[in-house]
């Protein structure tokens, strides 16, 4: 990652990340109850972005609201599906919502300060007997808009006009960083 938005530690981190480079400042804060979102928690965001891009590519209507089963998400990000993994997913969602990021963002000639969390809210939908039927999460508007703005450029590997052609035999950098199995990249020529 170009900026340190996530903890790289597997142990709970509550010590803030403070980063400055030139005019850019990033501050990441955690609440003691949950700790800071980790790089492994970012798999949830990568999955959410991929769901939006896939729906866009299929011509479906998208929104910041995602409804899914924990099983779908866990399988998609290459995790196990036991009871422990469901608990770890809920902890990841709690960290993604509780982590607060403050950063300076440049917009043309102007700078502004922005504070946000990775997800706005999440909910577990369960029956009276405790069996989980699904989960819902709401992405922040800035995240959703960013995915939508980038999806025509990167969502289909460059098959659209103005898209990006990976042009290499190794997976794209974002995918390599996600720790997922390598996709098969084929040429559209």
C-alpha positions in Angstrom: 0.0 0.0 0.0 1.2 3.5 -0.7 -0.2 4.8 2.6 -0.4 3.0 5.9 -4.2 2.7 6.4 -4.2 -0.7 8.0 -2.4 -2.5 10.8 0.0 -5.2 9.6 0.1 -6.9 13.0 -2.0 -10.0 13.7 -2.2 -8.9 17.4 -4.7 -6.2 18.4 -3.2 -2.8 17.7 -4.5 0.3 19.5 -1.5 2.5 19.0 -2.3 5.1 16.3 -0.5 5.2 13.0 0.7 8.7 12.2 2.2 9.2 8.8 3.5 12.3 7.0 5.0 12.6 3.5 5.2 16.1 2.1 1.8 17.7 2.4 0.0 14.4 3.0 -0.9 13.4 6.5 -2.6 10.1 7.5 -3.7 9.4 11.0 -5.3 6.0 11.8 -7.0 5.5 15.2 -8.5 2.4 16.9 -10.9 1.9 19.7 -9.5 -0.3 22.4 -12.5 -2.7 22.3 -11.9 -3.8 18.7 -8.4 -2.6 17.7 -7.4 -1.3 14.4 -8.5 -2.7 11.1 -5.9 -5.1 9.7 -4.6 -5.7 6.3 -6.5 -9.1 6.4 -9.7 -7.2 7.1 -9.1 -5.3 3.9 -10.1 -8.5 2.1 -13.7 -7.6 3.0 -13.3 -4.2 1.2 -11.7 -5.8 -1.8 -14.5 -8.4 -2.0 -17.1 -5.6 -1.7 -15.5 -3.6 -4.5 -15.4 -6.7 -6.7 -19.1 -7.3 -6.1 -19.9 -3.8 -7.2 -17.6 -4.0 -10.3 -19.1 -7.4 -11.3 -22.7 -6.0 -11.0 -21.7 -2.9 -13.0 -20.1 -5.1 -15.7 -23.4 -7.1 -15.9 -25.4 -3.9 -16.2 -27.1 -4.4 -12.8 -28.0 -1.5 -10.5 -25.6 -1.1 -7.7 -25.6 0.7 -4.3 -23.6 1.1 -1.1 -25.8 -1.5 0.5 -24.6 -5.1 0.3 -26.5 -8.2 1.5 -24.7 -11.5 1.6 -24.2 -14.7 3.5 -21.0 -15.1 5.6 -20.3 -18.3 3.7 -20.3 -16.4 0.3 -17.8 -13.8 1.6 -15.6 -16.3 3.4 -15.3 -18.6 0.3 -14.7 -15.7 -2.0 -11.8 -14.4 0.1 -10.2 -17.9 0.5 -11.1 -18.4 4.1 -12.5 -21.5 5.9 -16.1 -21.6 6.9 -16.1 -23.0 10.4 -17.7 -21.4 13.5 -14.3 -19.7 14.4 -14.2 -18.1 10.9 -17.7 -16.7 11.2 -16.6 -15.1 14.6 -13.4 -13.7 12.9 -15.5 -12.2 10.1 -17.7 -10.4 12.7 -14.6 -9.1 14.4 -13.2 -7.9 11.1 -16.4 -6.0 10.4 -16.3 -4.4 13.8 -12.7 -3.3 13.3 -13.5 -1.9 9.8 -16.4 0.1 11.3 -14.5 1.3 14.4 -11.2 2.3 12.8 -11.1 6.0 12.1 -8.8 7.5 9.4 -8.0 11.2 9.1 -6.2 12.4 6.1 -5.4 15.5 4.1 -6.7 15.1 0.5 -5.9 17.3 -2.4 -8.6 18.4 -4.7 -7.2 20.5 -7.5 -5.6 23.6 -6.0 -7.4 23.0 -2.7 -6.7 20.8 0.3 -9.2 19.4 2.7 -9.2 17.2 5.7 -11.3 14.1 5.6 -12.2 11.7 8.5 -13.9 8.4 7.8 -14.3 4.7 8.6 -14.0 1.8 6.3 -17.7 0.8 6.6 -20.6 2.8 7.8 -22.5 0.0 9.5 -23.1 -3.8 9.4 -25.8 -6.1 10.6 -26.1 -9.8 11.2 -29.5 -11.3 10.3 -30.3 -14.3 12.5 -33.3 -16.4 13.3 -34.6 -16.8 16.8 -32.6 -20.0 17.3 -29.4 -18.1 16.5 -28.8 -19.4 13.0 -27.3 -16.7 10.8 -29.3 -16.2 7.6 -27.2 -13.4 6.2 -25.3 -10.2 6.8 -25.7 -6.7 5.5 -23.2 -3.8 5.3 -23.3 -0.3 4.1 -20.2 1.2 2.5 -19.3 4.8 2.9 -20.3 7.0 0.0 -16.6 8.0 -0.8 -15.7 4.3 -1.1 -18.7 3.4 -3.3 -18.1 6.5 -5.6 -14.4 5.5 -5.9 -15.3 2.0 -7.0 -17.9 3.3 -9.5 -15.5 5.9 -10.9 -12.7 3.3 -11.3 -14.8 0.3 -12.5 -15.0 1.3 -16.2 -11.2 1.7 -16.2 -10.1 -1.5 -14.3 -13.2 -3.7 -13.9 -12.8 -5.7 -17.0 -9.0 -5.7 -17.4 -9.1 -3.1 -20.1 -11.6 -4.4 -22.6 -13.5 -1.2 -22.6 -12.4 2.0 -24.4 -10.1 3.8 -22.0 -9.6 0.8 -19.8 -6.3 -0.5 -18.5 -4.5 -3.4 -20.1 -2.4 -5.2 -17.6 0.0 -6.2 -20.3 2.1 -8.5 -18.0 2.2 -12.1 -17.1 2.0 -11.5 -13.3 -1.3 -10.6 -11.5 -2.1 -6.9 -11.0 -0.5 -5.4 -7.9 -3.8 -5.0 -6.0 -4.6 -8.7 -6.5 -1.1 -9.8 -5.4 -1.6 -7.7 -2.2 -4.9 -9.3 -1.5 -3.3 -12.7 -0.8 -5.8 -14.5 -3.0 -4.9 -17.3 -5.4 -3.7 -15.9 -8.7 -6.3 -15.4 -11.4 -5.9 -16.5 -14.9 -5.1 -13.5 -17.0 -5.8 -13.9 -20.7 -5.2 -11.6 -23.6 -8.2 -10.1 -25.3 -6.3 -9.9 -28.6 
